[in-house]
Amino acid sequence: MRPLTPRIVGEILHHEGLVREAYRDSAGVWTWSVGITDASGHRVGRYRDNPQSIERCLEVFVWLLTTRYLPAVLRAFGGFVPQEHQLAAALSFHWNTGAIARAAWLKRFLAGDPRAREAFLDWRRPRQILPRRRAERDLFFDAKWVGDGTVLAYEVAKPSYRPVQPKHVEIAPILQSLMTAAEFETCAPSWPNERPAAQAAGNWFERLFD
């Protein structure tokens, strides 16, 4: 079973944004694509004044979700197999916070604690993130999807290198094509004890890690 689906990725993108060239985030860190920095293992400085295609931006994003974030989320679920909407909400939460392993809401859910729903909103800082947290909560517990198959794509203002002028870009067909490619299949983790399959993925994985 391959748990990551285009719909899941599209849902996360709905809460994020995409920038085709490197920009400085609010802390001055060079960032690219869907909030990707050098800390990911993928060097983003090469994209300064060097816009990439939407396809390339999404390719690297899906790779990071698959190899860095999805394994941690599945481990946090333990023996419980989440439905697609539950996995989407948990993965969105983890991409944003990096805290799935210590999230009380998930521990309470797995224990059958009815307070799990309210605990989801413990992660509400900064306050601007609260609408996203509510949407993730409602997706997890009520299967309410909000993604519409688009992402807000930003231009980069210079010399500040800040993202500006967002516009909606259709990404559903791109994700469908990317995630059914044979090369993606070789690097996708298996359920439930997945890990990055660098050797199996071959050149595709190595190209992303460069």
ABEGO torsion letter per residue (X at the ends): XBABBAAAAAAAAAABBBBABBBBBAAGBBBBEBGBBAAAGBBAAAABGBBBBAAAAAAAAAAAAAAAAAAAAAAAAEABBBBAAAAAAAAAAAAAAGAAAABAAAAAAAAGBAAAAAAAAABAOBAAAAAAAAAAAAAAAAGBBABAGBBBBBBBBOAAGBBBGBBBBBAAAAAAAAAABAAAAAABBBOABBBBBAAAAEAAAAAAAX
